[in-house]
């Protein structure tokens, strides 16, 4: 029994499904963990990388765009303001449209906007705005686009994992943060060395290449991987019967085990 599938007893709470065996509980948690967590780790890795890559790009971008330290600092920080303001609305839409569609939308829009950071000079020329104004605008839009991804995933995990497992599952999911630094930093450094390819600077290639996985994963999320979730919703619904509470709240662990075991 793995660390993720081993139940942790709370005072006065049984860790075994009434009428079933501990092996069923462990097998169910392993199945759900294997299905969801690796993919979500990859998604969050890409999200965090796209969030911080502006720091690596700034090594050469600021000079090319004529950004001062204060301009760059404001643009880098305004992302988090937009992210904070739109977190709750984004999660309300997630509840309205469903995790598959909304998370795919988040990943697609943040991928596109992150890639557009590479074309700030052209956008500035077409729009008549100064480079720093385009930089600010894209950072705000990127914050709006990405808002709700992390809390939305956490909310989504609560629908599949009972309370006694959530701390370990969420900690595994958040392993993407140190991974993005360990892997992302040297990769970003190498991408900056692509200066001059196709007439573009290294920081432009950094934004384009690191934005591409988000767009690809959004398609995978929408049309392949998350179809598993859509199918299970249709299969589960007819026999939920008296446990209609499952799709939104599973504080009762037994609802999760009995449901997922039918997958």
C-alpha positions as CSV (number, residue, x, y, z in Angstrom):
1,X,0.0,0.0,0.0
2,X,1.6,3.3,-1.1
3,X,1.8,6.4,1.0
4,X,-0.9,8.1,-1.1
5,X,-3.3,5.2,-0.8
6,X,-2.8,4.4,2.9
7,X,-5.7,5.9,4.9
8,X,-5.1,8.1,7.9
9,X,-7.6,7.7,10.7
10,X,-9.1,10.7,12.3
11,X,-10.5,10.4,15.9
12,X,-13.8,8.6,15.7
13,X,-13.6,7.9,12.0
14,X,-13.3,4.5,10.4
15,X,-10.9,4.3,7.5
16,X,-12.5,1.2,6.0
17,X,-15.6,1.3,3.8
18,X,-18.5,-0.4,5.6
19,X,-19.0,-3.8,4.1
20,X,-15.9,-3.6,2.0
21,X,-12.1,-4.3,2.5
22,X,-9.2,-2.0,3.0
23,X,-7.8,-3.2,-0.3
24,X,-10.8,-1.6,-2.1
25,X,-10.1,1.7,-0.6
26,X,-6.4,1.5,-1.4
27,X,-7.0,0.3,-5.0
28,X,-9.5,3.1,-5.6
29,X,-7.2,5.9,-4.4
30,X,-4.3,4.5,-6.4
31,X,-6.5,4.5,-9.5
32,X,-7.6,8.0,-9.1
33,X,-4.1,9.3,-8.2
34,X,-2.5,7.6,-11.1
35,X,-5.1,9.0,-13.5
36,X,-5.1,12.6,-12.3
37,X,-2.0,13.7,-10.4
38,X,0.8,13.2,-13.0
39,X,-1.1,15.1,-15.7
40,X,-2.0,17.9,-13.2
41,X,1.7,18.2,-12.1
42,X,2.7,18.7,-15.7
43,X,0.0,21.4,-16.1
44,X,1.0,23.3,-13.0
45,X,4.7,23.0,-13.9
46,X,3.9,24.7,-17.2
47,X,1.7,27.3,-15.5
48,X,4.4,28.2,-13.0
49,X,7.1,28.3,-15.6
50,X,5.0,30.7,-17.8
51,X,4.4,32.8,-14.7
52,X,8.0,33.4,-13.8
53,X,9.8,33.2,-17.1
54,X,9.5,37.0,-17.4
55,X,12.2,37.2,-14.8
56,X,14.6,35.3,-17.1
57,X,13.5,37.2,-20.2
58,X,14.2,40.5,-18.4
59,X,17.9,39.9,-18.6
60,X,17.9,41.0,-22.2
61,X,14.3,42.1,-22.8
62,X,14.4,45.3,-20.7
63,X,17.2,46.7,-22.8
64,X,15.5,45.8,-26.1
65,X,12.2,47.3,-25.1
66,X,13.6,50.3,-23.3
67,X,12.1,49.2,-19.9
68,X,13.5,50.8,-16.8
69,X,13.7,48.8,-13.5
70,X,10.5,50.5,-12.2
71,X,8.6,49.8,-15.5
72,X,9.6,46.1,-15.4
73,X,8.8,45.8,-11.7
74,X,5.3,47.3,-12.2
75,X,4.6,45.1,-15.1
76,X,5.8,42.0,-13.3
77,X,3.7,42.8,-10.2
78,X,0.5,43.8,-11.9
79,X,0.1,40.2,-13.1
80,X,-0.5,39.1,-9.5
81,X,-3.0,42.0,-8.9
82,X,-5.1,40.8,-11.9
83,X,-4.7,37.2,-10.8
84,X,-5.9,38.0,-7.3
85,X,-8.9,40.0,-8.4
86,X,-10.2,37.5,-10.9
87,X,-9.6,34.3,-8.9
88,X,-13.0,34.0,-7.4
89,X,-14.9,35.0,-10.6
90,X,-12.8,32.4,-12.5
91,X,-13.8,29.7,-10.1
92,X,-17.4,30.6,-10.3
93,X,-17.2,30.1,-14.1
94,X,-15.4,26.8,-13.5
95,X,-18.3,25.6,-11.4
96,X,-20.7,26.9,-14.1
97,X,-19.0,25.4,-17.2
98,X,-17.2,22.4,-15.6
99,X,-13.6,21.6,-14.9
100,X,-12.7,20.1,-18.3
101,X,-13.8,23.1,-20.4
102,X,-12.8,25.9,-18.0
103,X,-9.3,24.5,-17.2
104,X,-8.7,24.0,-20.9
105,X,-9.8,27.6,-21.5
106,X,-7.4,28.9,-18.9
107,X,-4.5,27.0,-20.3
108,X,-5.2,28.0,-23.9
109,X,-5.6,31.7,-23.2
110,X,-2.5,31.9,-20.9
111,X,-0.5,30.1,-23.5
112,X,-1.5,32.4,-26.2
113,X,-1.0,35.5,-24.1
114,X,2.4,34.3,-22.9
115,X,3.5,33.7,-26.4
116,X,2.3,37.2,-27.4
117,X,4.9,38.6,-25.0
118,X,7.4,37.8,-27.7
119,X,5.8,40.2,-30.1
120,X,5.6,43.3,-27.9
121,X,7.6,45.4,-30.4
122,X,5.2,44.5,-33.3
123,X,2.1,45.0,-31.1
124,X,3.4,48.3,-30.1
125,X,4.0,49.3,-33.7
126,X,0.5,48.2,-34.8
127,X,-1.4,49.7,-31.8
128,X,0.5,52.9,-31.5
129,X,1.1,52.2,-27.8
130,X,4.6,52.4,-26.2
131,X,6.4,49.2,-25.5
132,X,5.9,49.5,-21.7
133,X,2.1,50.0,-22.2
134,X,1.9,46.8,-24.3
135,X,3.9,45.0,-21.7
136,X,1.6,46.2,-18.9
137,X,-1.5,45.2,-20.9
138,X,-0.3,41.7,-21.6
139,X,0.7,41.1,-18.0
140,X,-2.7,42.2,-16.8
141,X,-4.4,40.0,-19.4
142,X,-2.1,37.1,-18.5
143,X,-3.1,37.4,-14.8
144,X,-6.8,37.4,-15.8
145,X,-6.4,34.4,-18.0
146,X,-4.5,32.3,-15.5
147,X,-6.6,33.4,-12.5
148,X,-8.4,30.5,-10.9
149,X,-6.2,27.7,-12.2
150,X,-4.5,26.8,-8.9
151,X,-7.6,27.1,-6.6
152,X,-9.7,25.5,-9.3
153,X,-7.4,22.5,-9.4
154,X,-7.5,22.3,-5.6
155,X,-11.3,22.5,-5.6
156,X,-11.4,19.8,-8.3
157,X,-9.2,17.5,-6.3
158,X,-11.5,17.8,-3.3
159,X,-14.2,16.2,-5.4
160,X,-12.1,13.1,-6.0
161,X,-10.1,12.7,-2.8
162,X,-11.6,12.4,0.7
163,X,-10.3,14.7,3.4
164,X,-8.0,12.1,4.9
165,X,-6.0,11.9,1.7
166,X,-6.0,15.5,0.5
167,X,-2.9,16.8,2.3
168,X,-0.7,14.2,0.6
169,X,-2.4,14.5,-2.8
170,X,-2.1,18.3,-2.8
171,X,1.5,18.2,-1.6
172,X,2.3,15.8,-4.5
173,X,0.6,18.2,-6.9
174,X,2.5,21.2,-5.6
175,X,5.8,19.4,-6.3
176,X,5.6,21.1,-9.7
177,X,6.7,24.4,-8.1
178,X,10.3,23.3,-7.2
179,X,10.4,21.2,-10.4
180,X,9.7,24.3,-12.4
181,X,12.7,26.1,-10.8
182,X,15.1,23.1,-11.1
183,X,14.2,22.4,-14.7
184,X,12.9,25.7,-15.9
185,X,15.8,27.9,-14.9
186,X,18.5,26.1,-17.0
187,X,16.1,25.6,-19.9
188,X,15.2,29.3,-19.9
189,X,19.0,30.1,-19.8
190,X,19.5,28.0,-22.8
191,X,16.6,29.5,-24.7
192,X,18.2,33.0,-24.2
193,X,21.1,31.7,-26.2
194,X,18.9,31.4,-29.3
195,X,19.4,35.1,-30.0
196,X,19.4,35.8,-33.7
197,X,17.5,32.8,-34.8
198,X,14.9,33.8,-37.5
199,X,15.8,37.4,-36.7
200,X,14.4,37.2,-33.2
201,X,16.0,37.8,-29.8
202,X,16.5,35.0,-27.3
203,X,13.9,36.4,-24.9
204,X,11.4,36.2,-27.7
205,X,12.1,32.6,-28.3
206,X,11.9,31.9,-24.6
207,X,8.3,33.2,-24.5
208,X,7.3,31.4,-27.7
209,X,8.7,28.0,-26.8
210,X,7.7,28.0,-23.1
211,X,4.1,29.1,-24.1
212,X,3.7,26.3,-26.6
213,X,3.2,23.4,-24.0
214,X,0.3,25.3,-22.4
215,X,-1.6,25.5,-25.7
216,X,-0.9,21.8,-26.5
217,X,-2.0,20.7,-23.0
218,X,-5.2,22.7,-23.3
219,X,-6.1,20.6,-26.3
220,X,-5.2,17.4,-24.5
221,X,-7.3,18.5,-21.5
222,X,-10.3,19.3,-23.7
223,X,-10.3,16.5,-26.1
224,X,-8.4,13.5,-24.7
225,X,-7.5,13.3,-21.0
226,X,-10.5,14.9,-19.5
227,X,-12.9,12.9,-21.6
228,X,-12.4,10.3,-19.0
229,X,-14.0,12.6,-16.5
230,X,-16.9,13.5,-18.8
231,X,-17.6,9.8,-19.4
232,X,-17.6,8.9,-15.7
233,X,-20.0,11.7,-15.0
234,X,-22.5,10.3,-17.5
235,X,-21.9,6.7,-16.2
236,X,-22.1,7.7,-12.5
237,X,-25.2,9.9,-12.6
238,X,-27.9,7.3,-13.2
239,X,-27.0,5.2,-10.2
240,X,-26.1,8.0,-7.7
241,X,-29.6,7.7,-6.2
242,X,-29.6,9.0,-2.6
243,X,-26.0,10.2,-2.8
244,X,-26.6,13.1,-5.1
245,X,-24.2,15.1,-2.9
246,X,-21.1,13.5,-4.4
247,X,-20.5,15.7,-7.5
248,X,-19.9,18.7,-5.2
249,X,-18.9,17.5,-1.8
250,X,-17.3,14.3,-0.7
251,X,-16.6,14.9,3.0
252,X,-18.1,11.4,3.3
253,X,-15.2,9.3,2.1
254,X,-17.5,6.3,1.2
255,X,-19.2,8.2,-1.6
256,X,-15.9,8.6,-3.4
257,X,-14.8,5.0,-3.0
258,X,-18.0,3.5,-4.1
259,X,-18.3,5.8,-7.1
260,X,-14.8,5.6,-8.4
261,X,-14.8,1.8,-8.0
262,X,-17.3,1.6,-10.8
263,X,-15.0,3.3,-13.3
